[in-house]
């Protein structure tokens, strides 16, 4: 694999395991990258170890191996430490969570470079289980230390990876609803993906159902496997009842092994069923390809992280009334922010249009600029910023920024809440 190419990489990282995939143009699919030549499973432990003698760093199975021999320090729970911003003292030196994650990424990408000589990463998508603003920023900072800047890096949740994976498959897979059952130490969850073809662009919606109370860890410890399988099959059939489902995906550490095989065989009698642990990693890789060539531009992706409305500001351009889009639906609310600068023309108010793409009903909001200083027409320049505090609430902040050398700012600020 030494050919010169621009790599599209999907990197799944959880607190326990990680895996890396690259996009292979010849097959049009995501292909795993193994840390070692004798590795048969792309999954590797999300951990680091450093030798006391020479301060050499290792990751994955090699890190666990050398730590078992003594004379080294093992670091686990990288994502958990990142979220809690917990530093660690190792052999007298203090390492922040970002520093440790940077070392983890550095060792992983060294493997990628060794397998793809003279190649560079053109697009990188990182997927994690639960995305937060703090974690997103810390991952960006870590990657920037390695020269991977934000213009070619995307950080998405596992649910988003699932959406991108499904929409990268043949249309018969998502002709009807697509279900996902995931089971791990956090619980049992069911996701239902629907593609609404009657809307333009096609709207991809994912709904979540928490089933953790129906199949707890206590039940696994107390009941025989036959009873557990009966419970699981009954539960799956209940949530799929009367749903026209074309495919079912099953993933998560709780479904590892063959213990659930017979249930899935019966489940596949009327639909396609897929079991595996690479769904999110492959989805991230296929997302990298889609981000590069805009193959997802005809889809609007919506889940419980993404906003469902466009927010526009009504402006006049070339003597015509236009609605300038500040925020587009289909992006995570934590990333939904934008700033524009406008010049007032015989008005003391700003008009915002909030358009819900699910019901197509526009909501009009007017922000009155009370206390605006009197100046000549077209000499009042304002900065208009939109940011979200949750999925359904946006805050508009307007600031007087002055007008060059002619008028200084008076530092006046206006705010208005937009409820989507």
N, C-alpha and C positions, 0 to 999 in steps of 0.2 A: 504493500500500500504506500509506495513512495512517490506516486505521481503528484504533479503540481496541481493543486486545486484550491478553491475557496470553500471552506468547510461550513456546513450548516449543522449546528450542534444542539442537541437537547440534553439537558442535565437535570435529572431528578435527584433531589437531596432531601432526605428526611432525617429525623433525629437518630434513627437506627441504621438505615441503609441508603446507598446511593447507586446510580447507574447512569451511563453515558451512551448516547446514540448519535450517529451521524447520518445525514441524508445521502442515500446512494441514488444518483440520477438514473443509472442504468435500469434499476428495478423500480424506481419511484417509491421506495420504501425506506423506513428507518432501520438501520443496522447497528447492532451493539458493538461497543468498543470494550475490550477486556483489558484489565490492568496487567495481567500476566498471560503468557502463551498457553499455560496449562489450565487456564480458568475456563470452565464450561458454563458458568452462570454469570451474567453481566452484573448482578447485584454484588456489592461489596460493602463492608461495614463503614459507616460514617464515623471514622475515628482517626486520631493521629497518635504517633508515638515518637519520642525523641530519645536518642541514646545519650547517656550522661558523658561517655568517653569522648566522642567526637561531635556531639550535637547534630547528628544526622537525623533527618525527619523521615518518617514512613507513614503510609496511610493504608487503610483496608486490612485485609488478612495479614499482610506483612507486619503491620503495626501491632496487631494482636499477638503474632508469633514472637516478635522480639521482646515484647513486654512480658511474655510468659517466661523468658529466659533470665529476666532480671537485668538490672543496670540500665533501665530505661523508664520513661514516664509516659503513661497512656492517658490520652485525653478523649473523652466521649461526650455525648450530649452537646454537640457543637451548635445546633439550632436553638436548643433550650438556653444555653449560655448566651447566645446572641440576643435572643429576645429579652432576657433578664439583665443583659449587659454585665455579666459576671466575669471579672478578670481572674486569671490563675497564675500563681507563682510556681515556676518550674526551674529548679536548680538555681534559685536565687534571682531569676529574672522574671519580671511581670509581663504577662501576655494578655492583651485585651481580646475579647471575642472576635473582633474584626481581624486582628493579627493572626489568630489561630485559623480562622476560616480562610484567610489569604494563603496560608501555608498548605492547607488542605487542597484548595483549588490549584495552587502552583504545582503540587505533586501530580494531581490528576491530569492537568493540561500538559505536563511533561510527557506523560504516556501518550497523549493524543499527538503531540509533535513528533515523538519517536516513530509512531505508526504512519504518520502522514508527513514525510519529509518535504521541506520547501513549501509547505502549505500554511495558510493562515485562516483564522476563524472569521468568516464574513458575517455570520449571524449566530447569536447564542441565546437560547431560551432556557432559563432556570425555572424549574417548577418545585414548589414546596407545598406541604399539606395545608397550612393556615397562614395566609399572607396578611401581614400587618404593616402599617406605614414604617414603623421602626425597623422591622426585619428587612423590608424592601430596601431602605436606605443603607443599612449596614452591608447588605449583599452587594449593592452597587459600589460602595466604598471599597470593599474587598477586591472586587474585580478591577476597579480602576487602578489599584496598586499593581496589577499585572498588565496594565496597558489595554484592558478591555473596557472601552469607554461606553457611555450610555447610548450612543447613537447606534450601536450594534448589539445591544443587550436588552432582553425583555425578561421580566420576572413575573411569573403568573402562578396562579393557584392550581392545585390538582384538578379542581372542577373545570377550570378553563382548559387544561390539557385534555381532559375527557371530551369536551366539546370540540376542540380542534381535531382530535383523533377521529371522532365519529364522522365529522364533515369531510375528512380526507379519504374516507372509504367510498366504495361504490354506492351509488344512490339507492340500490336495493336494501342496503344495510339500514339506512335512515328513511326508508319509504314511509314507515309508520313510526310509532314511538320507539325509543331506544332506552333500555333500562340498565342501570348499574347498581350492583350490590357490592358494597365494600365492608370488610370486617377486619378490624385490628384492635389494638389495645385501647383505642378511644371508643369503640363500640361498633354496632351494626347500623349501616345507613343505606338508604335506597334513594337513587337519583333517577328521575324520569326526564328524558330529553325529547322535546317535540320541535319539529321544523314546520313553521306556518308558511306554506307556499302561497297563501292568498295575499300576503303582505309583500310590499316591495320596499326595501330589500327583504329577502326571506328572513324571518325572525326565528332564531334558535333559542328556545327557553328551557331552562333546567329547574325542576322543582325538587325539593329535598324532603325526605321523610325519615325521622330518627326512629329506628327500630331497636335501639339498644336495650330497652327494658323488656323486650320480648325474648331476648337470647343473651342473658347476662353471663359473666364469668362464673358466678355461683352455680348457675344451671349446668354449666360444663363440668364443674367439679362434683356435683351431687347426682346427676342423672346419667344413666347408661347411654352410650353412643346411639343406640337405636332410637331412643326417645328424643334425643337431640336432633337427629336427622328428620324425625317425624315433625317436630316443631318447626324446623327450618323450612322443610318443603311446604308445610301448611301455610307458613307465613309468606313465602314467596308467591304461592298461588293466590293468596288473599290480595296482595298488593297488585298483582298482575291481572286480577279478575276483571273481565269486561274491558280490558285495555287491548287495543290492537297494537301488538308489539312485534316488530320485525327482528329485533336482536336484543340479547341480554349479555352484559359483561359482568364478570365476577372477578374481583381482585381483593388484595389485602392479605396480610400475613396470617390472618385467621383462617383463610381458605387454602393455605398451603397444604400440600400432600393430596392423597387420593380419598380422604374420608368423605368428601362431599360429592364424589364422582357420580354415584347412582342417582342422586337427586337431580343433578344437572342433566343427566341423560334423559330422564323423564321430562324435565323442563323443556328440552329441545325438541319435543315431539311436534310442536306447532310453530317453533321459532328457532333462529340460530342462537347458539350459546357459546360464549368464549370465556375461558378461564386462563388467567395468567397474571404475572406480576410486573409486566412492562408497559401497561396501558398509559400511564402518565408520562413516562420517559419518552415513549414513541410519540405521544401526543405533543410533547414539547418540541421534539425534533421536527415533526410535520408542521407545527406552528412556525418554526423558524423558516421553513420553506415558504409557507403562506405569507408571512410578513415580508419576505424578500420580493416575491413576485405578485403580491396583492391578489392571490387566488381566493382570499376570503372577503374581498371587497363587496361582494353581492349578498353578504350575510350580516345580520345584526345579532350579536351574541348577548343574551340576557340571562343572568342568574342572580342570586341574592346579593352578589357583590357589585352588580353593574346597574347604572342608572338607566331608566326607561324613557327618559324625555330629552329632547333637544332644548337648549336654552339659547335664544337669539336676542340680539339687540337691534331695535329698529333704527336705521340710519338713512341718510340721504346721500346718494352718490351719483354724480353727473345728472343732477336734477331729478333723480328717480328714487322712490322709496324702496329700500332693500332691507331684508332681515339678515343681519350678520350673525352667523352661528358662533356662539362663544364656547359651548360645550355640546358634544354629540352623544347621543344615547349609545349604549353598548360598550362603555368603558368602565372599569372599576371606579366607584365613587371616590376612592382615596386618590386616584390620579386625575380626577375630573376638575381641573383648575385652568384658568386662562386669564390673561390680562391684555387689554387693548387700550389705546389712547384715542380719545375723540375730541373734536372741537365743536362747541355749541354754536348753533346758527338760529338765532331768534327763538330760543326755547329755554325753559328753566326746568325741564323734566326729561327723564329717560324712560323709554318704553321697552319692556322685556316681554318676550313671548315664550311660554313654556308649552311645548307640544309633546304630549304623551304618545309614543309611537304604537302603543297597544290599542288605545281607543281613538286615537287621532283627534282628540279634543284639545284645542289650544286654550291656554290660560293667559290672560293679559294682565301684566302688573306694571304700574307706573310709579316711578320713584321721583318725588318732588324734591327739587334741590333748594330747600328752604335755606335762607341766609346766604344765598349766592351773592358774591360781590358784583357791583355794577361795573361793567367794562364795555368797551366798544364791542360791537358784534364780531363774532369769529375770533375773539382773543381770549376766550376762556377754554383752556385745555384741561381735560380730565382723564385720569387713569381709572379704568373700570376693571375690577378683578372679581372673578367668581371662584369660590371654593366650596367644598361640601363638608358638612359635619357628620352626616350620615347619608344613607342611600336616597332618602326622600327629602332632604333639607339642604338647600344651597344658600350661601350668604354672598350677597353682592356688596362690595366695598368700593366707594367712589371717592377719589382724592383730587383736590385741586393741585395741579403740578406746575402752575404758572405758565407764562408764555415767553420763554426765552429771556432776553435782556429787557423786554418791554414791561413785563409784569412778573413780580416774584409770587411764589405760592403763598397763600394765606393759611395753609395747613388745614383747611376745612375738610372734614371727612363725613360722608353719609353712608349709612348701611341699610340694607333691606333683606328680609328673609323671603326666600322663594320656596314654597312647599310644592313638591312634585306630586 
